[in-house]
Amino acid sequence: MKTIKLFCIPYSGGSAEIYWKWKKSLYNHVELCPLEIGGRGKRICESLPDRFENVVEDLATAIMDQLESNERYAIFGHSMGSLLAFETYYKLMEKGCHAPCHMFFSGRSAPQSPRDKTSYHLLPDKEFLKVVLSYGGNTEGILGNEELLQLFVPILRADFKISESYEYEEKSKKIASDITVINGNNDRSVANFDINDWRLHAGKKCEIKRVIGGHFFITEDPLYVVDIINHALQNV
């Protein structure tokens, strides 16, 4: 079976490192390719991005740099990464890249879903961290560590700014690949939205998967998410 590259985009405050634990559980023909956003992980020495469009451009370039002509690939994004994956797809098409075999949108309502405008990234540290903690995950572990706070709070602020500055623009074409949408049944960040709204963007097959867990179900039960990915990519 021919190899398919799986490009993974992290959530707010996350890095490429969160996806490497999937490597041993993915099917042999799936090559894991986590993407790093500037200012964290292996790119910690770079400036943190402050514009959504710049991150999308950077991600699209990174994907194209790793692809041979007509090489098969898929894109996975969680939370903020889901939104970035959506826009990165259209940036790739704009650049003349061939379409991916599959798109995975995880832990996020559809891009066009109406949301109240927020500016959480401008809040003082104490109030900002309350917002961050409301999403769950392992962020509580950094609260008592001043060094970790100094490292992660600027990253989280930059990522919240990126997400909060996003403005959806209607697309003229639907996504020309199969789509899988994954969300946790206890994810409060998407509870008030219809996840089926992702179907608006599907030019091909669109599957909605609901799993047990909160917003960070991809770390709560990563093997279940990997099973969904393996199933989606087994016959592409």
Residue pairs with C-beta under 8 A, 6 or more apart in sequence:
1 28
1 29
2 29
2 72
3 29
3 30
3 31
3 71
3 72
4 29
4 30
4 31
4 72
4 73
4 74
4 101
4 233
4 236
5 31
5 33
5 66
5 67
5 71
5 72
5 73
5 74
6 26
6 30
6 31
6 32
6 33
6 73
6 74
6 75
6 76
6 229
6 233
7 33
7 34
7 35
7 63
7 66
7 73
7 74
7 75
7 76
8 16
8 19
8 22
8 32
8 33
8 34
8 35
8 75
8 76
8 77
8 81
9 35
9 37
9 59
9 75
9 76
9 77
9 78
9 81
9 82
9 84
9 85
9 88
10 16
10 18
10 19
10 34
10 35
10 36
10 37
10 78
10 80
10 81
11 18
11 78
11 79
11 80
11 81
11 107
11 159
11 216
12 79
12 80
12 156
12 159
12 160
12 163
13 132
13 139
13 152
13 155
13 156
13 159
14 40
14 78
14 81
15 36
15 37
15 40
15 41
16 34
16 35
16 36
16 41
16 42
17 34
17 41
18 34
18 218
18 219
19 32
19 34
20 32
20 34
21 222
22 32
22 222
22 225
22 226
22 229
23 32
25 222
25 223
25 226
25 230
26 32
26 226
26 229
26 230
27 230
27 233
27 234
29 233
30 229
30 230
30 233
33 66
33 73
35 59
35 62
35 63
36 42
36 43
37 43
37 49
37 55
37 58
37 59
37 159
38 46
38 47
38 48
38 49
38 55
38 58
39 46
39 47
39 48
39 49
39 154
39 155
39 158
40 48
40 155
48 154
48 155
48 158
49 55
49 58
49 158
49 162
50 158
50 161
50 162
51 162
51 165
52 84
52 87
52 162
52 163
52 165
52 166
55 84
55 162
56 84
56 87
56 88
56 91
57 91
59 84
59 88
59 91
60 88
60 91
60 92
60 95
60 97
63 73
63 75
63 88
63 92
63 97
64 92
64 95
64 97
67 73
67 97
69 98
70 98
72 100
72 101
72 236
73 100
73 101
74 100
74 101
74 102
74 103
74 104
74 177
74 229
74 232
74 233
74 236
75 85
75 88
75 89
75 100
75 102
75 103
75 104
76 85
76 104
76 106
76 229
77 83
77 84
77 85
77 86
77 88
77 104
77 105
77 106
77 108
78 106
78 107
78 108
78 218
79 106
79 107
79 108
79 135
79 189
79 215
80 108
80 159
80 162
80 163
81 106
82 105
82 106
82 107
82 108
83 108
83 111
83 163
83 166
85 103
85 104
85 105
86 103
86 105
86 111
86 201
87 111
89 99
89 100
89 103
89 175
90 171
92 99
92 100
93 99
93 173
93 176
99 175
99 176
99 177
100 177
101 177
101 178
101 233
101 236
102 177
102 178
102 179
102 180
102 232
102 233
102 236
103 175
103 177
103 178
103 179
103 180
104 179
104 180
104 181
104 182
104 229
104 232
105 179
105 180
105 181
105 182
105 198
106 181
106 182
106 183
106 218
106 225
107 182
107 183
107 184
107 187
107 189
107 190
107 215
107 216
107 217
107 218
108 183
108 189
108 190
109 115
109 189
109 190
109 193
109 195
109 197
110 193
110 194
110 195
110 197
110 198
110 200
110 201
111 166
111 168
111 201
112 168
112 170
112 197
112 200
113 193
113 194
113 197
117 164
118 164
119 164
120 128
120 131
120 160
120 164
121 128
121 157
121 158
121 160
121 161
121 164
123 131
125 149
125 153
128 153
128 156
128 157
128 160
129 139
129 143
129 153
131 160
132 139
132 156
133 139
133 140
133 143
134 188
135 189
135 215
135 216
136 214
136 215
136 216
137 215
137 216
137 219
138 216
138 219
141 148
142 148
142 149
142 152
143 149
171 201
173 203
174 200
174 201
174 202
174 203
175 201
175 202
175 203
175 204
176 203
176 204
177 203
177 204
178 204
178 205
178 206
178 207
178 232
178 236
179 198
179 201
179 202
179 204
179 205
179 206
179 207
180 206
180 207
180 209
180 228
180 229
180 232
181 195
181 198
181 206
181 207
181 208
181 209
182 209
182 210
182 211
182 217
182 225
182 228
183 190
183 195
183 208
183 209
183 210
183 211
184 210
184 211
184 212
184 213
184 214
184 215
184 216
184 217
184 220
185 210
185 211
185 212
185 213
186 212
186 213
186 214
187 213
187 214
187 215
187 217
188 214
188 215
189 215
190 215
195 208
195 210
196 208
198 206
198 208
199 206
199 208
207 232
209 228
211 217
211 221
211 224
211 225
211 228
212 221
212 224
213 220
213 221
214 220
217 224
217 225
218 225
